[in-house]
Amino acid sequence: MRKIKSVLVANRSEIAIRIMRAAAELGMRTVAIYANEDRFALHRFKADESYLVGDGNRNFSISSRAATGRPGCSGSSAM
């Protein structure tokens, strides 16, 4: 079985910091993703790597895309 080398943390709350601490204790690298409005959030700096993934426009969320009735928008997303 292959060992997990890194973990992506797609959350910006206290739980993200706890996950990163646990991952570090287990010898895993941590990767954070963040929107532009979260560029100064603590989770971004605690992670070994961090990547900007959006402009942070909260008016255009997954649920608002689903409300438009666009094909393929179910109101939920998986990564």
Buried (B, 14 or more C-beta within 10 A) or exposed (E): EEEEEEBBBEBBEEEBBEBBEEBBEEEBBBBBBBBEEBEEBBBBEBBBEBEEEEEEEEEEEEEEBBEEEEEEBEEEEEE
